[in-house]
Amino acid sequence: MFRRQPRSIIWPRRWLMTDERIGDALWTALGRLPRGSGVVFRHDGLPEFRRERLGRAVARTCRRRALVLGVSRDVGLARRLGAALVHNPAGPAGLMPLSCSVHDEAEAGRARTSGAALVFVSPVFPTRSHPTHAGLGIDRAADLASRSAAIAIALGGMDEARFHALRGRGFDGYAGIDCWIRT
């Protein structure tokens, strides 16, 4: 079902993607994000009660630091945590804005027809977390961003310098993990 997401929301340019692999570096990364950045809380592999407990702690940090919170898959948890969006929702998101992962043309099409407010196009470059996956490259990533008809966030091997290399290619921001925990 197509539903257009509100364009009046100004989404952050920088994002942190969390998951279990980040470990205790989660708190370092949250501390290094500039105020007003975004966080997509994933940690999908945790048992439900542990995920909610950690999500509540992340949500408190986001409120204190003026960070925009998104929650992966679980619309109910996203609502309970006061998240601004749900990422790759496992069911109907209702009126909640949503974001989608885009790795290929089919996912770009699904993001477009779902009315996603944001898409995370990945991996633009090879990453440490997925060493066997080649990056899309700038041209293919830009094409997928355009096909999704949403605000596009580059993900995969990203940092500020690489984001500058994408200027004029249809990306509105970037996301990562390592770029927020490296010293």
Secondary structure, DSSP 8 states (H G I E B T S, - for coil): ------SSS---SEEEE--GGGTTHHHHHHHHS-TT-EEEE--TTS-HHHHHHHHHHHHHHHHHHT-EEEEES-HHHHHHHT-SEEES-SS--TTS-EEEEESSHHHHHHHHHHT-SEEEE--SS--SSSTTS----HHHHHHHHHHHTSEEEEESS--HHHHHHTTTTT--EEEESHHHH--
